[in-house]
């Protein structure tokens, strides 16, 4: 049994949370580190500028952006907070490109997005959830 695992989880990819994997690992004493919180930046992109291969999932991305807009929360803050609010997650890894991006992540949201709103965002399409399948 590993002491620590690093798992992909984000507002679109909730599979390991929903199938009980995260709960089971945590109950065995495994420390869980979340990665792919921003789905390789996809959750932070403007839907108008997405490459064409994301067209099949454009509505999902628009729904995500609309949800963030509705609650006046930056997508990066909403995505990070959703993962950080999972009690079994010990640490969250994120990538940043500059100090400004780090500063944005340290801002507390003024409004909370209700947890049940995120349930509607969950996807199962491997072509979307696994960046190694993206033709980039």
C-alpha positions in Angstrom: 0.0 0.0 0.0 1.5 3.4 -0.9 1.9 6.1 1.7 1.1 8.9 -0.8 -0.8 9.0 -4.2 -1.1 11.8 -6.7 -4.5 11.7 -8.4 -6.1 13.8 -11.1 -9.3 15.5 -10.0 -11.1 18.6 -11.1 -14.7 19.9 -11.6 -15.0 17.9 -14.8 -13.1 14.8 -13.7 -14.9 13.7 -10.5 -14.6 10.0 -11.3 -12.3 9.0 -8.4 -14.5 10.9 -6.0 -17.7 9.4 -7.3 -16.6 5.8 -7.4 -15.2 5.9 -3.9 -11.5 5.6 -4.7 -10.5 8.7 -2.9 -12.6 7.8 0.2 -11.2 4.2 0.2 -7.6 5.4 -0.1 -8.0 7.9 2.7 -9.6 5.4 4.9 -6.6 3.2 4.5 -4.3 6.0 5.6 -3.0 7.0 2.2 -2.2 10.7 1.8 -3.9 12.1 -1.3 -2.4 14.8 -3.4 -4.6 16.3 -6.1 -3.3 17.3 -9.5 -4.8 18.4 -12.8 -7.0 20.8 -10.8 -7.3 23.2 -13.8 -7.4 20.3 -16.4 -4.1 21.5 -18.0 -5.5 25.0 -18.1 -8.7 24.1 -20.0 -10.9 25.2 -17.2 -9.3 28.7 -17.3 -9.5 29.2 -21.1 -12.0 31.5 -22.8 -14.5 29.3 -24.7 -14.2 31.7 -27.7 -10.5 30.9 -28.1 -10.6 27.1 -27.6 -8.9 25.0 -30.3 -11.4 23.2 -32.5 -10.7 19.8 -31.1 -12.6 20.9 -27.9 -15.7 21.7 -29.9 -17.6 18.5 -28.7 -17.3 19.8 -25.1 -17.8 23.5 -25.8 -21.1 23.6 -23.9 -19.6 22.0 -20.8 -16.9 24.7 -20.8 -19.4 27.4 -21.3 -21.5 26.0 -18.5 -18.5 26.1 -16.2 -17.7 29.7 -17.2 -21.3 30.7 -16.7 -21.4 29.2 -13.2 -18.2 31.1 -12.2 -19.7 34.3 -13.6 -23.1 33.7 -11.9 -21.3 33.5 -8.5 -18.7 36.1 -9.4 -15.8 33.8 -8.7 -12.7 33.5 -10.9 -12.5 30.1 -12.5 -9.1 29.3 -11.0 -10.4 30.1 -7.5 -13.6 28.1 -8.0 -11.7 25.1 -9.4 -9.1 25.2 -6.6 -11.6 25.7 -3.8 -13.7 22.8 -5.0 -10.8 20.4 -4.8 -9.5 21.9 -1.5 -12.9 21.4 0.1 -12.7 17.6 -0.4 -11.8 16.4 3.1 -9.7 13.4 2.0 -7.4 15.6 -0.1 -4.2 16.5 1.8 -2.4 18.6 -0.8 -3.2 20.2 -4.1 -0.6 20.8 -6.8 -1.1 23.6 -9.3 1.0 25.0 -12.1 1.6 28.7 -12.4 3.5 30.7 -15.0 4.2 33.9 -13.1 3.8 35.7 -9.7 0.5 37.3 -10.8 -1.1 33.9 -11.2 0.1 32.9 -7.7 -1.4 36.1 -6.3 -4.8 35.3 -8.0 -4.8 31.8 -6.3 -4.3 33.4 -2.9 -7.5 35.5 -3.1 -10.5 34.2 -1.1 -13.7 34.1 -3.1 -16.3 36.7 -2.1 -19.1 34.2 -2.8 -19.3 30.4 -2.6 -20.6 28.2 -5.3 -22.9 25.6 -3.8 -21.4 22.1 -3.9 -24.4 20.6 -5.7 -23.8 23.0 -8.6 -20.5 21.2 -9.3 -22.3 17.8 -9.6 -23.8 18.9 -12.9 -20.3 19.6 -14.3 -19.0 16.0 -13.9 -18.0 14.4 -17.2 -16.9 10.9 -18.1 -15.5 11.3 -21.6 -11.9 10.1 -21.6 -11.1 12.2 -24.7 -11.9 15.3 -22.6 -10.6 14.3 -19.2 -7.2 12.8 -20.2 -5.0 15.4 -21.8 -2.8 12.7 -23.3 -5.7 12.1 -25.7 -5.7 15.8 -26.8 -4.3 16.3 -30.3 -2.0 19.1 -29.2 
